[in-house]
Each structure stands twice: as structure tokens, then as C-alpha cells.
Amino acid sequence: MKKLLLAAVALVALAAGPAAAADLGRKAPAYIPPPAPPPPTFTGCYVNGGAGYGLWNIDHSSSPSIDGDFTAETTSGGRGWLGTVGGGCDYQFGYGSGFWSNWVVGAFADYDFMDLHRNLLLSCGCGAGEEKESSAWAVGGRIGYLVTPNVFTYWNGGYTQSRFDGINFSSQFDGDPVASIGAHTYNGWFIGGGTEIALSGLFGLPLPSGLFWRSEYRYSSFSSANLTVTPTGGGSLGVENMKPFVQTITTSLVWKFNWWGH
């Protein structure tokens, strides 16, 4: 019986030996890393929203002065916050390492709701009141260059309008109301520039492929307007010639809702 058992064990060992040796000699398959994701494209239409800080300066003078001409020009300034929303479309000329593949052009429109305010002193020195820029909108185009596959730097420009609220002036001596100027919408132009960063894959973050982060500076210049200064009791104290300049810095998130890869 013992001899039969030893013979069975020997047969099993002989049968398993070649298979085990074959397993030991077989190499594990080489690891092949997954292909790198394609670089982002800036082609597509988008919506954006964000916030920022702004300031305005108004060069102004009044007429008539004592000699019937405009008084010497005075500059007043306001500061405050703003929110911005907008949308547009961009086109990246190509992909790869070619010169034109790094250029992007686009068109856009946006709207700012604002609270940029500060006291404005009449050029005649006869009263002061708070002036507030409450809104602005702009339409324009932009052109830029990809400094890296994820970073787009650009310049923009176009047409803009801005709404400044009416001003109620009070006496600097007793605080009584003395005059007012009505609200006015100014027409002008703007130039600016900024950067836009594709967030997908940046620093290994698992973010959607259509999400971008934009930071922008903008300078706007508006046409001057002669605004009637109306005394509290009625009539007219002449006009105040007003010419605003506005600067803003904003940061916003951009969602390219028809983004596609390549």
C-alpha cells in the first residue's frame, strides 16, 4: 500500500513539473502607459461670469463761468466693485506645432452691473453729490496667442456704453439741496487684454474639459456730454461738461458649452 502511494505522488510530481517550469519561465507583459490626452482647444462658443474691481475718472467743467466760458477742468474719481456676465465664440486656427496653430480669434459681448461711486464737486464749487456708475455693456473682438497649450493670452477692443446715475448736489456749508444733474448713458470705445487658462488636466485636477479661467484688464474712454445743472427751485445753472474714463480688472469662469477635442 505504501509503495502504491509513493508511486502516485511521483507520477503527480512528474506531471506538474514541466507546467510549473513553463510558468516560471514566462515573462509578465510589459506595462504600456495610456496615451496622453490631447491638448485643449480654444475653439468653441462660451458663456462666462465673474466679478472684479473698477474705478472711473470724470474730467468736467461748467459753463457759464463769470466770463461766459467754461471753467477750468476738474477731475473727480470713483471706485467700487462690479459683476460681469457675457458670451462669445472663439476659433483656434489649427493644432500641433505650426505657427498658426497658436493663434486664436473671437467675438464677444458682455454686461457689467456696477457700484462705482464717489462724491463729485461741481466745477463752480457750489455743491457736491454722489456720482455712481451703475452698468455698462460692450461688444468687440479679440485676438491672442497660446504661450502654452493650456494658456491663452489676448488683446481685445470694441464699442461700449456706460450708465451713470443722476447726481443730487447739496451745499457744502449747510447740507441743503442746491441742484441736480440727470442720469446719462455715455458712448465710447475700449481696449484691454488678459489671459485665459484651460483648467482640464491642469495640475492633475479632474475638471471638465470645457472649463476655463479668465483674468482681464480693460480701459474705456467715453465721449463727453454737456449735462444741464438744474437748481432745486427750477431753472438752470448752465451745463457741466462731463467726460468719463473707466478702468476695470475682472476674473471669471468660462464654460465652452460646445467644446470639442481633436
C-alpha positions in Angstrom: 0.0 0.0 0.0 2.8 2.4 0.9 4.6 1.6 -2.4 1.4 2.4 -4.3 1.0 5.8 -2.5 4.7 6.8 -3.2 4.3 5.8 -6.9 1.1 8.0 -7.2 2.9 11.0 -5.6 5.9 10.6 -8.0 3.6 10.5 -11.0 1.8 13.7 -9.9 5.2 15.5 -9.4 6.4 14.4 -12.9 3.2 15.7 -14.5 3.3 19.1 -12.7 7.0 19.7 -13.2 7.0 20.8 -16.9 3.9 23.0 -16.4 5.5 24.7 -13.3 8.8 25.2 -15.1 6.9 26.8 -18.1 5.1 29.2 -15.7 8.3 30.2 -14.1 10.0 30.9 -17.4 7.1 33.1 -18.8 7.7 36.9 -18.5 5.0 39.3 -17.4 3.7 41.5 -20.2 5.4 44.9 -20.4 3.4 47.9 -19.0 2.2 50.2 -21.7 1.1 53.6 -20.3 -2.2 55.1 -21.6 -1.8 57.7 -24.3 -1.6 61.3 -23.1 -4.8 63.3 -23.5 -4.8 65.7 -26.5 -4.1 69.4 -25.7 -7.2 71.5 -25.1 -8.6 73.5 -28.0 -9.9 77.1 -27.5 -12.3 76.7 -30.4 -16.0 77.0 -29.4 -18.7 79.2 -28.1 -19.0 80.1 -24.4 -20.7 81.9 -21.5 -18.8 83.5 -18.7 -19.5 85.1 -15.3 -17.3 86.7 -12.7 -16.5 89.8 -10.6 -13.9 92.5 -10.2 -12.9 96.0 -9.2 -13.2 99.2 -11.1 -12.5 102.9 -11.0 -13.7 105.9 -13.0 -12.4 109.4 -13.5 -14.5 112.2 -14.9 -12.9 115.3 -16.4 -15.5 118.1 -16.0 -16.0 121.8 -16.3 -19.0 124.1 -16.0 -20.5 126.9 -18.2 -21.2 129.7 -18.0 -18.4 130.9 -15.7 -18.0 134.5 -14.7 -16.8 135.5 -18.2 -19.2 133.2 -20.0 -16.7 130.5 -20.9 -16.2 127.0 -19.4 -14.4 127.0 -16.0 -11.0 125.3 -15.6 -11.3 121.5 -15.9 -11.6 119.4 -12.7 -11.2 115.7 -12.3 -13.3 113.6 -10.0 -12.9 109.8 -9.3 -15.0 106.9 -8.1 -14.2 103.3 -7.0 -16.1 100.1 -6.3 -17.0 96.6 -7.2 -18.6 95.1 -10.3 -20.0 91.8 -11.6 -19.8 90.7 -15.2 -21.6 88.2 -17.5 -21.1 87.6 -21.1 -20.7 85.2 -24.0 -18.9 84.8 -27.4 -17.2 82.4 -29.8 -13.5 81.7 -30.5 -11.7 80.0 -33.2 -8.2 78.4 -32.9 -6.5 78.3 -36.4 -5.1 74.8 -36.0 -3.5 72.2 -33.8 0.1 70.9 -33.4 3.4 72.7 -33.6 2.8 75.0 -36.6 2.9 78.8 -36.2 -0.8 79.5 -36.9 -1.9 76.7 -34.6 -1.1 79.0 -31.6 -3.4 81.9 -32.7 -7.0 82.4 -31.7 -9.5 85.0 -32.8 -13.0 85.6 -31.4 -16.0 87.9 -31.0 -17.9 88.6 -27.7 -20.4 90.7 -25.8 -20.7 91.3 -22.1 -22.6 93.2 -19.5 -21.4 94.7 -16.1 -23.5 95.6 -13.2 -21.6 98.0 -11.1 -21.4 100.1 -7.9 -18.5 102.5 -8.7 -19.2 105.7 -6.8 -17.7 108.8 -5.1 -18.7 112.4 -4.5 -18.4 114.8 -7.4 -17.9 118.5 -6.7 -19.4 121.0 -9.2 -16.8 123.0 -11.0 -18.3 126.2 -9.6 -17.8 124.9 -6.1 -21.4 125.5 -5.2 -22.4 121.9 -4.3 -21.3 118.2 -4.1 -23.1 115.0 -4.7 -22.5 111.3 -5.2 -22.0 110.1 -8.7 -22.4 106.4 -9.4 -21.6 104.2 -12.5 -24.3 101.5 -12.3 -23.9 99.5 -15.5 -22.0 99.1 -18.8 -22.1 96.8 -21.8 -19.6 96.1 -24.5 -19.3 94.3 -27.8 -16.0 93.6 -29.5 -13.4 91.2 -30.8 -10.2 89.7 -29.5 -7.0 88.1 -30.9 -4.4 86.1 -28.9 -1.6 83.6 -28.8 -1.2 80.4 -26.9 2.0 80.7 -24.8 1.5 77.1 -23.7 -1.2 74.5 -24.8 -3.2 75.5 -21.7 -2.6 79.3 -21.5 -4.0 81.8 -24.0 -3.0 85.5 -23.7 -5.1 88.0 -25.7 -5.9 91.6 -26.6 -9.4 92.9 -27.2 -11.2 96.1 -28.2 -14.6 97.4 -29.4 -17.6 99.6 -28.6 -19.1 100.2 -25.2 -21.8 102.2 -23.4 -22.0 103.0 -19.7 -24.8 104.3 -17.5 -24.0 107.0 -14.8 -26.8 107.7 -12.3 -28.2 111.2 -11.7 -26.5 113.4 -9.1 -28.2 115.4 -6.3 -26.0 118.2 -5.1 -26.0 119.6 -1.6 -24.5 122.8 -0.2 -21.1 122.2 1.4 -22.0 124.7 4.1 -25.4 123.6 5.4 -26.1 120.4 3.5 -29.3 121.7 1.9 -30.1 120.5 -1.7 -29.0 123.1 -4.3 -29.1 121.4 -7.7 -29.2 118.1 -9.7 -27.9 116.5 -12.9 -29.9 113.8 -14.6 -28.7 110.3 -15.3 -26.8 109.8 -18.6 -25.6 107.0 -20.8 -22.2 107.6 -22.4 -20.9 106.1 -25.7 -17.3 105.1 -26.1 -14.6 102.6 -27.0 -12.5 100.2 -25.0 -9.2 98.3 -25.3 -7.9 95.6 -22.9 -6.1 92.3 -22.5 -5.8 89.3 -20.3 -5.2 85.6 -20.0 -7.4 82.5 -20.3 -6.3 79.1 -18.8 -7.8 75.7 -19.8 -8.4 74.0 -16.4 -8.9 70.5 -17.7 -5.9 68.4 -16.7 -4.1 71.3 -15.1 -2.1 70.1 -12.0 -3.8 66.8 -12.5 -7.2 68.1 -11.4 -10.2 66.1 -12.7 -12.1 69.1 -14.1 -14.4 69.2 -17.1 -12.8 69.8 -20.5 -14.9 72.9 -21.3 -13.9 74.9 -18.1 -11.6 77.9 -18.4 -10.4 80.7 -16.1 -10.1 84.2 -17.4 -8.5 87.4 -15.9 -8.8 90.7 -17.8 -7.9 94.4 -17.6 -10.0 96.9 -19.6 -9.7 100.6 -20.3 -12.8 102.5 -21.6 -13.0 106.1 -22.9 -16.3 107.8 -23.4 -17.4 110.8 -25.4 -18.1 114.0 -23.4 -21.6 115.3 -22.8 -23.0 118.7 -21.7 -25.4 117.9 -18.9 -27.8 120.6 -17.6 -27.4 121.6 -14.0 -30.9 122.2 -12.6 -31.2 124.2 -9.4 -33.6 122.9 -6.7 -36.1 125.8 -7.3 -36.2 125.2 -11.1 -34.5 127.0 -14.0 -30.9 126.3 -15.0 -27.4 126.9 -13.6 -25.8 126.2 -17.0 -24.2 122.9 -18.0 -21.5 120.7 -16.8 -19.3 119.1 -19.5 -18.5 115.6 -18.4 -16.1 113.1 -19.9 -15.6 109.7 -18.2 -12.7 107.2 -18.3 -13.2 103.8 -16.7 -10.7 101.0 -15.8 -11.7 97.6 -14.6 -10.0 94.3 -13.5 -12.1 91.2 -13.6 -11.7 87.5 -13.1 -14.3 84.9 -14.3 -15.0 81.3 -15.1 -15.7 80.4 -18.8 -17.7 77.5 -19.9 -17.3 76.4 -23.6 -20.6 74.6 -23.9 -19.8 73.2 -27.4 -16.2 72.5 -26.7 -14.8 69.6 -28.7 -11.5 67.8 -28.7 -9.3 66.9 -31.6 
